[in-house]
Amino acid sequence: FALPPRWRTCLRQAGALDFCAMSCSVYALSSTTRNYIYVGLSLNAQERISRHQEGRERTTRPYRPFIVLLVEEFGDRPSARAREKQLKSGVGKAYLRELRDVLLNKGA
């Protein structure tokens, strides 16, 4: 069983061996300049969000700056992954768009 390179990096950074038992965070970011919402999963959400804001992540660099829509903590990676998938679905994206509109006072 070989872990993908990104997981190996996360495991090294966390100093952990069992990635299924680690707590993970799911986070959602919204671009303040474009109609773009990003949903991600990380062992360290604060560090990861900083990387997005600083332009150190290629996929989100063109959409900076961001507001944080939500950060949710989970006790294990499978639970976090299930929530990430739900937020990336049509229903999840609609929920995040509503949340963004409320946070930016567009829903009032």
Secondary structure, 3 states (H helix, E strand, C coil): CCCCHHHHHHHHHHCCCCCCCCCEEEEEEEECCCCCEEEEEECCHHHHHHHHHCCCCCCCHHHCCEEEEEEEEECCHHHHHHHHHHHHCHHHHHHHHHHHHHHCCCCC
